[in-house]
Amino acid sequence: MQPSVPPFDERLTAPRSWWFIAFGVGIACALMLLPLGTLPMLAGLVGGGAAAAVVVSGYGSVRIRVVAGSLIAGDARIPLSALGEPEVLDAAEAHAWRTHKADARAFMLLRGYVRTAVRVEVTDPEDPTPYVYLSTRDPQGLAAALSAVPAA
């Protein structure tokens, strides 16, 4: 049997508190339309809440996957052969790489509500991207999945 990459699939879902905020946006829309009557108020509640829920759901639907020799992070698909050794970042180090250590040329898939991350050097000489920064709730699992591929 051929060794395979450990499966890694993570969805960076938005925190539960954001869903309460989306509901609060619906309430605010309803209150703005209250002077116009009951029907506009209900339409504001449903419409405003639904619009806010779509925004929260869309922002929290980004996925990070390691499949078929590729790292798929959001819309990016990076061959694992173009990546170096992954570095697991704790909360403090991840914050530093998001702020003062960050390089504007880097590919960053970050979510502020996810405290830990993985940083991987890009070893492809044709690619000007110095590294890939990925927010993840399971940095050890992602690093293990990225490291499990034999060097080409």
N, C-alpha and C positions, 0 to 999 in steps of 0.2 A: 504494500500500500504506500501511496505517496503521502508525505506529511502535508497537512492542510493548515491554513491559517485558522487560529481560534476565532470563532464567529464573534464579531463585535458589532452591536447595533444599539445606538442610544438616541433617544429623542429628547431634546432639551426643552421640555415642557415648561410653561410659565408657572410660577408659584400660585397656590390656591388664592392667596390674597388678591392677585390680579383679577380673578374672576369676581370677587366681591366688588372690586373697583368698577368692573364692567357693569355689574348690576347697579351700582351707584350712578353710573353715567346714564343708564336707562331711567332711573328715578329722577335725575336732574332734568333730563329731556321732558319727562312727564310733567314736572313742576313748571317748566317754562311754558308748556302748552296748556296748563290748567285754566288760565283765563279764557281760553277759546272754547272750553266745554269738555265734556267727558270723553267723547269719541276722539278728539285730537289728543287729549291727555293719554288715553290708552295707546293710540298710535305712536306717540312719543316714547312711551314706556317700552313698547315692543320694538319699535324701530331703533331707538337709541341703544337699548340693551343689546339688540342683535348686532348692530354695527360695531359696538365696542367688543362684543364677544368674538366677532370675526377678526378684529385686529389682534386681540390677545391670542386667539387660536393660531393665526398666521405667524405671529412672532415666535410662538412656542412650538412650531411644527418642524423646526430645523432638525435634521438628523445627521449623525456621524456614524459611518459604517466602514468596516474593513471587509471587502469582498473581492474575490477574483483578482488578487494581486494589486488592488487599488484601494486608496483611501478616498472615500466619498464624504465630503464635509459640505453640507449645504448644496450649492450648485457646482462646487469644484470637484473634479475627479483627478487625483494625483497618483501616478504609478508608484508603488512602494519601492521600486528600484531607484527612484529619484530622491528618496528620503534617507536621511542619516539615522542615527540612534535617537530614540525619543527621550526626552527629559521630563520627568514628573515634577510638577510645580505645586507646592502647597499654597495655601491661601495668600500668605504674605508675598511669596515669590511670584505668584500669578498676578497679584496686584502690581508689583514692580514691572513685570513685562507688559502689562496693559498700559502703563503710564510712562514713567521716566526712562525705562530701558527699551521701550518700543521703537521699532524701525518702521518708517512709513511705507517701505517697500514690501513688508511682510504680509502674508495672507493671514488674516485674523478672523476666526469665527468665534466671537465672544458674546457671552450673555452675562450681564452684570449680576444677575441673581445666582449664578453658578460660581462658587468661590475657587474651585481647583481647576487646573488646566494641564495640558501637555504641550510642550514646545518641541518641534522636530526641525532639525536643520535640513535645508534643501541642498542636496549634493550635485544636482544637475548643473554642469557649467554653462549650459545654454539659458538657464532660467535665472533672471535677475532677482527673484524672490529669495531673501536670505533664510527665512524660516517660516514654518507654519505654526500658528498659535491656535489651539482648540480648547475652548471651555468644555469641561466634562465633569460629570459627577463621579465617574469611575476612572480616574487617571491611571491606576495600576493596570486595569483591564485593557484600556486602550494602548498603553505602552507595551503590554505583553502581546497584544494582537499585532502591533507594528513590528515588534522585535522578532516574532516567530518566523518571519519570512527569511529564508536563506539569502545571503548576498549574491547578486547576479554577477 
